[in-house]
Amino acid sequence: MAENEKKVILACTVCSNRNYRSDKNTTNQSERLEIRKFCRECGAHTLHRETK
């Protein structure tokens, strides 16, 4: 892992289930990471956002 990368946890915006982990390059992206991923709780592809 490079010095400008940070590990983040992604949470579903619908049910708030924290079910994904990812890396984020802090030099290229200063705002929160948002990715559409599959949530097992909801049973659908939903928007997942980086948590604090």
C-alpha positions in Angstrom: 0.0 0.0 0.0 1.4 3.4 -1.0 1.7 6.2 1.4 -1.1 8.3 -0.3 -3.6 5.4 -0.1 -6.1 5.0 2.7 -8.3 2.0 3.6 -12.0 2.9 3.8 -15.2 1.1 4.8 -18.3 1.4 2.5 -21.8 1.4 3.9 -25.1 0.9 2.1 -27.2 4.1 1.8 -30.5 2.3 2.1 -29.9 0.0 5.1 -26.6 1.4 6.5 -25.0 -2.1 6.5 -21.2 -1.8 6.4 -20.2 -4.7 4.1 -17.3 -3.6 1.9 -13.8 -2.4 2.3 -11.7 -0.6 -0.3 -8.6 1.5 -0.9 -8.8 5.2 -1.8 -6.1 7.4 -3.3 -6.1 10.5 -1.2 -4.1 12.6 -3.7 -6.6 12.2 -6.6 -9.8 12.1 -4.6 -10.5 14.4 -1.6 -14.2 13.8 -1.3 -16.0 10.7 -0.1 -16.0 7.6 -2.3 -19.4 6.5 -3.8 -19.8 3.2 -5.6 -22.8 1.1 -6.7 -22.4 -2.3 -5.1 -24.6 -5.3 -4.3 -26.0 -5.3 -0.8 -27.0 -8.7 0.6 -29.4 -7.2 3.1 -31.4 -5.2 0.5 -31.0 -7.9 -2.2 -30.2 -5.2 -4.9 -27.5 -3.0 -6.2 -27.5 0.2 -4.2 -25.2 3.2 -3.7 -22.5 2.6 -1.1 -20.7 5.5 0.5 -17.4 5.9 2.5 -18.0 6.1 6.2 -16.1 8.1 8.7 
